[in-house]
């Protein structure tokens, strides 16, 4: 079953293209990564399916609900964490989270305590006393308090140290076990590869590839690097049968050889090679 369905979604800002003809499906209970350089259309896509901005054309649905006509119902089952979070600076963490949970159908105050302890967040501190990373923790906690069916995250681990990044994804993996669908954009391609089931690459407002992270097709996309006995290094991407590759390499006089599956980062770079990031 598909939790998110996007068909021909297009958004123009006057003559400027935001996104064009986006077609995507996100399955129930999967963690789906959405990657592209700044300005590629990631945030525009997210804000459009959440009805924060109106599409020029196309359609989108979440859990079978139309993203425009049934936006109120969607907001009841969806949690969204934007890339940048802004809060009332003078509020204490606990007051802000209590205020946030007051809007939830199920008010689990014990969950506030549990998540603040898990993220090592001092509930008595004021927002203006917190670092960027600690403010991001509040955003993650706020999203999870809702106990949503769908979690949409825009750069959820930016500003967090590696330990806290891992903690965030451990929580998301727990949500996945419950059948929750996670849709996230990130510039951290290593975490995308480690935790996502599938990944869509967007460039210039259009989807250029959707990758199944552990799919059979990826096993045929290999990175090859070797050094010959005359100390010349060769490296390239290879797609095909690994046995054919081994036969070709066996004809060479090698000092070292490395063969591995292409990383998500390498597949991403194919589309952005030569461009400034």
KAPE-V427070 format. One record per pair of residues at least 12 apart in sequence whose C-alpha atoms are under 8 Angstrom apart, sorted by sequence separation. I is the first residue (numbers start at 1). J is the second residue. If there is no record, write none. Layout:
i: [I/I]
j: [J/J]
//
This chain:
i: [8/9/10/49/62/198/199/223/224/8/9/121/198/199/223/224/7/8/9/198/199/223/224/7/8/97/197/198/222/223/6/7/51/121/140/197/221/222/6/7/50/51/196/197/221/222/5/6/49/119/220/221/5/6/220/221/4/5/51/136/193/220/4/5/50/136/220/3/4/18/19/136/220/2/3/4/18/136/2/3/136/228/229/231/2/3/19/50/116/133/228/229/237/1/2/18/19/115/133/134/169/228/229/1/132/133/227/228/132/133/140/156/226/227/228/93/94/112/151/153/155/156/157/226/227/93/94/149/150/151/152/153/154/155/156/226/227/92/93/149/150/151/152/153/154/155/226/92/93/148/149/150/151/152/153/154/155/225/226/11/92/93/112/150/224/225/92/93/111/224/225/91/92/223/224/90/91/223/224/11/21/89/90/108/222/223/89/90/222/223/88/89/222/223/87/106/221/222/97/101/104/105/220/221/100/104/219/11/12/218/11/12/101/218/10/11/93/97/101/119/9/10/11/9/10/9/10/119/8/9/8/9/85/7/8/9/85/213/6/7/84/6/7/6/85/5/6/4/5/4/5/3/4/81/3/4/81/3/4/2/3/81/80/79/79/79/201/203/79/78/83/193/77/78/79/80/81/82/83/193/76/77/78/79/80/81/82/83/192/77/78/79/80/81/82/83/78/82/190/81/189/190/189/46/43/42/31/30/3/29/29/29/30/34/29/30/31/32/33/34/35/37/28/29/30/31/32/33/34/35/36/28/29/30/31/32/33/34/35/28/29/31/33/27/35/26/26/33/42/41/40/41/33/40/41/42/31/32/33/35/40/41/31/32/33/34/35/36/39/40/41/30/31/32/33/34/35/36/37/40/30/31/32/33/34/35/36/30/32/34/3/22/22/23/19/20/21/22/18/19/20/18/19/17/36/38/37]
j: [20/21/22/61/74/210/211/235/236/21/22/134/211/212/236/237/21/22/23/212/213/237/238/22/23/112/212/213/237/238/22/23/67/137/156/213/237/238/23/24/67/68/213/214/238/239/23/24/67/137/238/239/24/25/239/240/24/25/71/156/213/240/25/26/71/157/241/25/26/40/41/158/242/25/26/27/41/159/26/27/160/252/253/255/27/28/44/75/141/158/253/254/262/27/28/44/45/141/159/160/195/254/255/28/159/160/254/255/160/161/168/184/254/255/256/122/123/141/180/182/184/185/186/255/256/123/124/179/180/181/182/183/184/185/186/256/257/123/124/180/181/182/183/184/185/186/257/124/125/180/181/182/183/184/185/186/187/257/258/44/125/126/145/183/257/258/126/127/145/258/259/126/127/258/259/126/127/259/260/48/58/126/127/145/259/260/127/128/260/261/127/128/261/262/127/146/261/262/138/142/145/146/261/262/142/146/261/54/55/261/55/56/145/262/55/56/138/142/146/164/55/56/57/56/57/57/58/167/57/58/58/59/135/58/59/60/136/264/58/59/136/59/60/60/139/60/61/60/61/61/62/61/62/139/62/63/140/63/64/63/64/143/143/143/144/146/268/271/148/148/153/263/148/149/150/151/152/153/154/264/148/149/150/151/152/153/154/155/264/150/151/152/153/154/155/156/152/156/264/156/264/265/265/152/154/185/176/176/150/176/177/178/179/183/179/180/181/182/183/184/185/187/179/180/181/182/183/184/185/186/187/180/181/182/183/184/185/186/187/181/182/184/186/181/189/181/183/192/202/202/202/203/196/203/204/205/195/196/197/199/204/205/196/197/198/199/200/201/204/205/206/196/197/198/199/200/201/202/203/206/197/198/199/200/201/202/203/198/200/202/181/205/206/207/204/205/206/207/204/205/206/205/206/205/268/277/277]
//
